[in-house]
Amino acid sequence: MLTIKFSRKGKKDQSFFRIIVLEKTKDPFGDFLENLGFYNPRLKESSLKIERIKHWLSKGAQPTASVHNLLVNQKIIEAAKMKVSKNLK
């Protein structure tokens, strides 16, 4: 199953995220099918390839909860926001 998820990049305390498409079981730091843009939470900026995101969603790719909420905020998809749980160690 294809999924659209974040892949963390950047230095310590200066992270940004690439938005990528890959198989659900694959490592997000390894190979991926396509880079769909990036999101910088520190500066609240993002650059998204909207046509390609819609293409992959039409092919059946499922976004993670965090990516889904970003797409709702950017008005790329019309849906309710999903609840995101933080992983506590």
C-alpha angles and dihedrals in degrees: 000000000000120000136186111221146152123269113198119231135164139063129306110299090000102081128159128178134231115212108224142173118228144137112289094240095050126099112259089218093057132058120335135181100237141353109231100184140285141272125207110196094188094060095026090232129137139176116201133180096226098185092050092047090053089047093055092044089054089051090057103263112155118217120221117246094262093048090045090055091048090052090050091051091050089048092237092127129024111226142108118279117261125233111255120204122202119228108241117201 
